[in-house]
Amino acid sequence: MNNMKSAIKTVFIYTMIFFLGTFFVFQNAFCMTVKEEEDLSSEFMRAISGYYEIIDDPVIIKYVNDIGTKILASAPPQPFTYQFYVVRDENFNAFAGPAGHIFIHSGLIAAMDNEEELAGIMAHEITHVICRHLSEQYEKSKKIGIATLAGMAAGILLGVGGAGEATNALIMGSAAMGQSLSLAYSREDEIQADQIGLNYLRKAGYTGEGMLSMLKKIRDKRWFDPTEIPVYLSTHPAVEDRISFLSNRVVKSHESLNNSNFEKAHIRLLVMYGNKDNILRTFKQDVTNKPKDYMAQYKYALILSENGNRSDAIAYFKKALEENPFDPDVLRDLGKAYFQDGQYPEAQKTLEGAVSLAPDDPETLLFLGRVKEETGKFNDAKNLFLTITEKYPYYKRALYLLGETCGKMNNMADAHYYLGLYYNDKEDLKNARFHLERAAEKTNDSNRKAKIEEMLKKIKKDAKKEL
């Protein structure tokens, strides 16, 4: 009888958490205003980009953003434009910054086995933003000042517990006035983010199994290495309660999700940012053990190309295509290897084949644009780079190449403008100001000139803050 009463009480508590959370999702009754949180997010991003590397690989970032967009499609309309980032850091961590900026550490993604796990972590962090959990803490600490608050928040969320000199510098530098900020979620916040996030996951076509399995991995890392407590546990407490809660609500599915996109993004992350010697040995062994497995050939080709062995990489990309001739990712990376090897006709033909299969892949378009630029077809290159900047604004590299190409066309107004946008996005205020001032002098477009002047005012204001 006592067990029955306890179970009823638990269900009642979680039900109240859910309905109260849902009420606050729509009311936002106790938090910073949307405008205040957006202002904070600008300073927050400045603080993070000054100390940490945000991975800008288009394949990885497009994949992560596609999953985020899929989950958000099952949520209510949002006041923020959500953006998803991968931080190059081996710590097990993921966190939600102000105004819909969601971050996942590369070390956490490397430990994942499938898209369900990535979606589970992302849904939980998205729900923290929707429920405005952190904005309540920000609201209490507004007296610290936006810039100081942003620096402290960035340091705490990226590495609670002294997970690096950069983190400590951010926290100590921002806390010079002796203020403090607590960004650990409550047990109720965590359960609410799991419960509502699980609903979003199911509506988006996921089972929720990944949310549970990743919590177990994070918990187990602490057990296997007691000297290294995962950063995630510092800001996301009550992990055992969460595992217990989800274990009673996640039903194991016998249907398997198509995992090929996850596998390719995961491989790319390991190849580009992992221990290259270890990965080379592992992937070479896979090729030996599975000579007809096109993914084994593809993985080995990627690491060979990354290590500069282009001739062997091209040979293994071709072997992968023999097994799967219509894979646009293999074609793209073969075309990229041809380009980097200076074989421009082969690169163009291969990349055009990839475009015919996946016309919206940003990196395929970018390397096709680079081929056009290197072979003197500047107008074609400009149009391709413009397409990328319009469809994929997070792919900043295209802005630089667009500016460079316009310069080669002697279109200096556009060249300075796009280079100014590139350096502004990179928080390189000195170069941004130089190019935008030149663009303002040379442009005849009144609307663009007004936009440039607004950007220059902000750059000058931000530059004063750094003095």
Stockholm file with secondary structure:
# STOCKHOLM 1.0

chainA/1-467         MNNMKSAIKTVFIYTMIFFLGTFFVFQNAFCMTVKEEEDLSSEFMRAISGYYEIIDDPVIIKYVNDIGTKILASAPPQPFTYQFYVVRDENFNAFAGPAGHIFIHSGLIAAMDNEEELAGIMAHEITHVICRHLSEQYEKSKKIGIATLAGMAAGILLGVGGAGEATNALIMGSAAMGQSLSLAYSREDEIQADQIGLNYLRKAGYTGEGMLSMLKKIRDKRWFDPTEIPVYLSTHPAVEDRISFLSNRVVKSHESLNNSNFEKAHIRLLVMYGNKDNILRTFKQDVTNKPKDYMAQYKYALILSENGNRSDAIAYFKKALEENPFDPDVLRDLGKAYFQDGQYPEAQKTLEGAVSLAPDDPETLLFLGRVKEETGKFNDAKNLFLTITEKYPYYKRALYLLGETCGKMNNMADAHYYLGLYYNDKEDLKNARFHLERAAEKTNDSNRKAKIEEMLKKIKKDAKKEL
#=GR chainA/1-467 SS CHHHHHHHHHHHHHHHHHHHHHHHHHHCTTSCCHHHHHHHHHHHHHHHHHHSCBCCCHHHHHHHHHHHHHHHTTSCCCSSCCEEEEECCCSCCEEECGGGEEEEEHHHHHTCCSHHHHHHHHHHHHHHHHTTHHHHHHHHTGGGCHHHHHHHHHHHHHHTTTCCHHHHHHHHHHTTTSCCCCCCCCHHHHHHHHHHHHHHHHHTTCCSHHHHHHHHHHHHHHHHCTTSCCTHHHHSCCHHHHHHHHHTTCCCCSSCCCCHHHHHHHHHHHHHHSCHHHHHHHHHHHHHHCTTCHHHHHHHHHHHHHTTCHHHHHHHHHHHHHHCTTCHHHHHHHHHHHHHTTCHHHHHHHHHHHHHHCTTCHHHHHHHHHHHHHTTCHHHHHHHHHHHHHHCTTCTHHHHHHHHHHHHTTCHHHHHHHHHHHHHHTTCHHHHHHHHHHHHHHCCCHHHHHHHHHHHHHHHHHHHHHC
#=GC SS_cons         CHHHHHHHHHHHHHHHHHHHHHHHHHHCTTSCCHHHHHHHHHHHHHHHHHHSCBCCCHHHHHHHHHHHHHHHTTSCCCSSCCEEEEECCCSCCEEECGGGEEEEEHHHHHTCCSHHHHHHHHHHHHHHHHTTHHHHHHHHTGGGCHHHHHHHHHHHHHHTTTCCHHHHHHHHHHTTTSCCCCCCCCHHHHHHHHHHHHHHHHHTTCCSHHHHHHHHHHHHHHHHCTTSCCTHHHHSCCHHHHHHHHHTTCCCCSSCCCCHHHHHHHHHHHHHHSCHHHHHHHHHHHHHHCTTCHHHHHHHHHHHHHTTCHHHHHHHHHHHHHHCTTCHHHHHHHHHHHHHTTCHHHHHHHHHHHHHHCTTCHHHHHHHHHHHHHTTCHHHHHHHHHHHHHHCTTCTHHHHHHHHHHHHTTCHHHHHHHHHHHHHHTTCHHHHHHHHHHHHHHCCCHHHHHHHHHHHHHHHHHHHHHC
//
